[in-house]
Amino acid sequence: MKNTAKRILVLSLPALLLFSCAPVHELKEENRTVPENFQAETDTLNSAQIAWREFFQDSNLVALIDTALKYNQEFNINLQEMARRNNEILARKGEYLPFAGVQAGAGVDKTARYTPLGANEATTDIAPGRAMPDPVPDLLFGATASWEIDIWHKLHDAKDAAVAEYMASIEGRHFMQTELIAEIASSYYELLALDNQLKILDRNIALQNNALEIVKLQKIASKVNELAVRRFEAQVLRTKSLRFGVLQQIRETENKLHFLLGSYPGPIRRSSEELLNIKPAEIHYGKPVDLLANRPDIREAERELEAAELQVKVARAQFYPSLDLSAGLGMQAFNASYLVTGPESMLYNLAGDLSAPLINRRALKASYANASATQIEMAYRYEMQLLQAYLEVSNQVSKITNLNESLKFQSLEVDALNESITISNDLFKSARADYMEVLMTQRDALESKFELIETKKEQLIAQVVLYQTLGGGWQ
């Protein structure tokens, strides 16, 4: 036993000397430092912790999101990718467990008589009066096993890397969910905005038709000429044309929602409430460091970095010796009765194999260099994802603040122009205002109402995007 140990030590000495010369690549330590706050004031609460069913108060929107999370094709495709990653874990785990199998076989062997083996078989008696049969049957039944001893944790690290990649795929699915929810909510508010714009156009068409009738009466009374009538008619026709453009946008937005829902076109149930009356949700920003725990894409990048670091260990362990054990146990005879009658038919083997790369290790060096480069790349990607997340939140915080202020002034502008329409119509009736003033006032009022709806829509969508960029929507 001592001699055997000495032999193994002598045989493995060159390998032990070699893997001390294995190349070493410097890895990159990721930078997790972020500013303390998103803005001057500190917000200890974080809306990302709120579940999406609680964040969105519109029951129609909640129903759309719930449907999309069940039937969206891209979301379900991602689920199969996660299943493949999970199967990879099982495959890696099986590599460091013993392999065992059973073996059975049957055959026949005819040896030439005038050969040493043939002459020996011809003169050999198995039992008194029983010579070796010719040809000789060969029956075999046994079990085999092999096992690579994971000395350097190479196989365990490979399994842990597969686990990290699987966890990264889970975070990727969470990130996809936040994107899907945000896209549905944004499209939903866009649809509500188009509905409101359609109502504004209908009201303006009625208002302009009324003004056109007044102009026609004034022409009969010779207070205005045909030019005024034609200009008012052109204004009505222009507004009617805009209406069909909005109808087309409504159809396209509905179809976009149907695509996200994984369904064919049909009615989209939505709120009939005036868009301007919808109050945006109050969002708490929390602290930038919360992004590390709440943002699925940052968590995904962290898992991918962890997997890359483990792959570096696996690649470096390829330079080290590997120890393989193999064993077999069974029965072999030329007659089935001998397989169970005595130890003479028993056969067994036990072997150990210690091997390490000695010459031409370029492929291993290239694999190790690639793994190290991937780790550095993943570290940079993690830092980039963290920086991008911070800037996205910062942009949305600023955008919401500016949109709130803009909305106040646009609301006052719409109120002023609505009053201007009434005043211009009264002055026009009393011949104290030109018809062009009436037309321009109506046009300005229509544009300002459209802009107000657009700003309100952007405000609501900005709240959704901020909720997403904070990491909300997957809990």
N, C-alpha and C positions, 0 to 999 in steps of 0.2 A: 504493500500500500504506500509505504514511504517512497519506494522507487518510482511508483507511478506518479506521485505528486511532484517528485523531482523532475521527471520527464516533462510533465505539463509546464512546469516553471521554466525549464530550459527552452522548450519549444515556443513559449509565449514571450520570452525575453526580447526578441527582436521587435515584436509588436508593441510591447510596453515602451521600448525606446522610441518607436516611431510615433505613437500617438502623443508622446510628449512634444513632438514637433508639429502637431496639427496646427493649421493656420488659425489665427485669432483675429476676428474683425470687430472693430469697436462699434457698439450699438448706440442708438440715440435715445436719450431720455426725453420723453415728451414734456412740454411745458403746459401746466394746467393753471397757470396764473391768469386771473381775470380781474377787471376793475371791481371795486367794492359795490358800486351802485350803477344803475342805468342812467340816472339823472341826479340832480342835487339832493332831492329829498330821499329818505330811506323808506322802503315799503317792505314790511316784514311778512305780509301775506302774499300768497302766490296762487293765482287763479288756475295755474296748470294742474293743480291737485283736484280741481272740480271735474267730476265725470261729465261727459258731453251731454248726457240726458238731462242733467241739471243745468248745464250752461245754456242750452238752447231752450227757450220757453215756448216756442211755436210748435204745437203738436203736429202740424202738417210737416214741418221740417224734420222733426224727430222721426216721424214715420218714414220719410224718404231716406234718411241716413240708415235707419234700421234695415230697410230693404236692401240698400246698396251693400251693407256689410255682409249680407247673406248671399247675394246673387251677382255681385260685380265680378266679371270674368278675370280681370287682372289680379284682383285680390285673391281669388281662388287658385289662380296659377301660382301665385307666391306661396300658397299653402303647400303645394306639391314640391316646390323647391325646398321648403323646410323639411318635408318628409325625406327627401333625398339626403339632406344634411344629417338627419337623425340616423338614417341607415348607414351613413359613413362612420358614425360613432360605433355602431355594432360591428362593422367590419374591422375597424382599428382595434377594438377591444378583443376581438377574436384572435388577433395576431400574437398577443402575448399570453394566450391560454394554450395549454397542450392540445395537440391535434391527435386524435385517436381514431382508429378504424379497424374493421374486421376484413379478413381476407380468406377466400376459399377458392380452390382451384382443382382441376383434374386434367390429367394428360396421360400420354403413353410414350415410352421411349424405347427404341430399338437400337441397341449398340452392336456394332460390327463384331463378329466372333473373334476374328484374328487381330485383336487390339488388346493392350494390357487390361483395359477396363472390361472388355467383353470376355476375355479369358478368366478374369477374376469372378465375374458374375456367373460364368458357366460352372465353376467349381465350388461355388458358395451354396451351402444348404441353409435354409432359413430354420428348418426344424428337421428332426430325423425323418428321412424319406421324402422331404419336401424341398425341391430345388427352386432356385430363383426362376420366376416365370419369365417367359420370353415371347413377345416384348414385355417390358416392365411398366405396369401402370404407375401413375404418380398422383396421389391424393394429398391435399393440403388444406388445413384449416387452422387459422390462428388470428392473432390480433397484433396490431402495430401501433406505435405511439412515437410522436416527435415533439420536441419542445425547445424553443429558443429561450434561454435564460436571459431575462432583461437586466443585464448587469448594470448598464449605464442609464436605465430608464428611457431608452430610446423609444421603445414601443409604447410605454405609458405616456410619454410626452406627445407622441403622435396622436394617441387617443384623446388626450387633453386638448390638443390643438383642434381636433375635430369637434370636441364639445364646445370650445370657444367659437368656432365658426358656426355651429348650430345656434348658439345663443345670439350671435351676431345676426343670423337670419331671423330670429324672433324679434330682435330690435328693429330690423329692417321692415318686418311686417307691421310692427307698431307705428313706424314712421309712415309707411304707406297708408295706414289707417288714418293718421292725422291729416295727411294730404287729401285723402278721399273725402273725409268729413268736411274739411275746409273748402274743397272744390264744390261739393254739393251745396253747402251753405251759401257760398258766394254766388253760385248760379241761381239759387233760390231767391236771394235778395235782388239779383239782377232781373229775374222774372217779375218780381213785385214792382220794381222800378219801371219796367216796361208797361206793366198793367196801369200804373199811375200815369205814365206819359200818354197812354192811349186815352185815359179819361180826360186828361187835360186837353188833348187834341179835340175830342168830341165836344167838350164845353166851348172851346174856342171856335169850332166850326159853327156851333149854334149861335155864338155871339157875333161872329162875322157875317153869318147869313142875315141876322137881325139888322146889322149895320148896312148890309147891301140893300135890304128892302127900304131902309130909310133914305139911302142915297138915290134909289130909283124914284121914290116919291118926291125928293127934292129936285130931281131932274125934270119931273113932270111940272113942278112949280117953277122951273127955270132958275133955280138957285145954284145948281151945278150943271156941268156939261157931261157929255158922253164919256169923256176921259176918266172922270171920277168913278163912273159906274164900272168901266172896264178894269180900273185898278183894283176896285173892291172885289170884283169877280175873280181877278187873278189871285188875290190874296186868299180867297176861299178855296180855289183850286189847288193852290200851293199847300195849304194846310191839309186838304184831303189827300194829296199825294204823300205827305209826310206820314199820314196815318197808315198807309199800306207798307211803308218802310218799317214802321214799328211792329206791324203785324208779322212781317217776315222775321224780324228779330225775335219776336215771341216764339214763333215756330222753331227757329234754330235753337233757342235756349231750352225749350221744352225737350227737343230731341237730344240735346247735350245731356240733360238730366236723365233721359231714358237710357242713354248709353252708359252712364255711370251706374244706373240701377240694374243694368243687364236685361232690359226689357224693350219691347217694340213700342212705337208711338201710341199714345193714348192720353187721356186727360191727366193733368198734373194738379192734384188738390193743393190749394194754397190759400193763404189768408187774403181776405178782401179788405183788410184794414188799410187805411191811408198810410203810405210809407212814412210820411212826416210824423205820424203819431207813434211810430214804433220807437221805443226807448232802447238805446244800445245797452248791452250788459256792462256793468261796472267791473273793470279788470284790475287786479292787483299784480304788479310786476314782480314782486319778490326781489331777490338778490341775484346777480349774475352767476354766482357759484351754484345756484339751484339748477342751472342749465345742465350741469354735469349729471344730475339725477333724473331730470324731467325730459330732456330732449332725447328721443329714441335714436336719432342719427348720430348724436355724440356717443351714446351708449354702444351703438353698433360699431362705430370707429374704434372705441375702446376695446371691444371684444376682438375685432380684427387685428388690432395691435397685439393683444395678448396671444392670439393664435400665431402671429408672425414671430413673436419672440420664442414661442415653443418650437416652431419649425426650425429656427436657428439652432436650438439645442439638438433637435433630431438630426439635422444635417451635420453638425459637428460630431455627433456620436457615431456617424458612419465611419469615421477614421479609427474608432476603437475596435478591439477584438470582439467577436461575437462567439458565444458558446451555445452549441446546439447539442441536445441529447436525443438519442433515438433508441428505441427498444422494440423487441418483438418476442412473441411467445405463441407457440402453436404445436400442432401434431402433423407429422408427415410420414406417409407409408405407402406401399404399393397395394395394400389390401385394407379395406374399410374396417375389418375386424381388429387390425393392429392399432387403429387410431385411438382406441379406448381400452386396450388391454395392458399396456405397460409403459414404463418410462423410456423404453428404447426408441419409441416414435417421437418423443418430445424434442423440440428444438427451441432455442431462445438465443437472443443476442442483445447486447447492451453496448452502446458506443457513445463517446463524446467527441465533439468536433470543435476545436478552437481555431478560429481563422481571423485574419486581419489583412487589410490591403497593404502591400509592400511596394509594388512597382506600378507606375502609370496611374497616379491618383488624380489626374486632371479632372476627370468627370466629378469626383467627389469634391474637389476644390471649387469647381464651377458651381455645383449645387449649393455648397456652403456660402459662396460669394453671393449667389442669387438670393438665398434666404436672408442673408444680412442686409442686402440692398432692399429687399421687400420690407424688412423690419424698419429701416430708416424711412422708407416711403410711407409706411403706415403711421409712423410717428408724426411726420409732416402733415399727413392727411388728418390726423386727429387734431393737431393744432389749427389747421385751416378750418376744420369743421367747427371748432370752438369759437374761433374768431368770427366766422360767418354767422354763427348763431347769435353772438352778442350784437353784431352790427344789424342783423335783421330785427331784433327786438328794439334796438335803439332807433332804427328808422321808423318802425311802427308806432313807437311811443311819441316820437316827434310828429308823425303824420296825423295821428289822432288829435293831438293838441291843436295843430293848425287847421284840421278839418272842422273841429268844433267852433273855432273862431270864425272861419270862413262861412260856416252855416248860419251863424247869427247875422252877419251882414247881408248874406243873400236872402234871408227871410225878410229883412227890412226892405231890401230892394224890391222883392216881389210885392210886398204890401204897398210900397210907394207906387209901383207901376199899375197895380190894380186900381188904386185911386185915380191914377192918371187916365186910365181908360174911361172911367166914369166922367171925369172932368172934360176930357177931349170930346166925348160924345155930346155932352151938354153944350159945350161951346160950339161944336159943329152944327148942332140943331139950331142954335141961335145965330149962325153965320158969323161967329166971332173966332172961328178956328178953321184952318184950311183942312181939306180932306186928307192931305199927305201927313198932317200931324196925327190924325186918327189912325191911319195905316201904320205909321212908324211906331206909335205907342202900343198898338196891338201886337206888332211884331216883336218889339222889345220885351213886352210882358210875356209872350209865349216863350221866347228864348230864355228869359230869366227863370221861368217856372221849370223848364227843362233842366237848366243848370242846377237849380235847387234840388231837383230830384236826383240828378247825377251825384251831387255832393253828399246828399243823404245816403245814397247807395254806397258811395265810397266810404262813408263813415261806418256803416254797418259791416261792410266787408273788411275794413281795417280792424275792427274789433275781432272778427273771425280769424284774420291772419295773425293778429297779435296773440290770440289764444293758442294758435298752432305753433307760432315761433317760440312761445314760452314752454312748449312741450305738452300742451293739453290735447286731449282728444283720444288717447289710447288707453286710459285707465278704465 
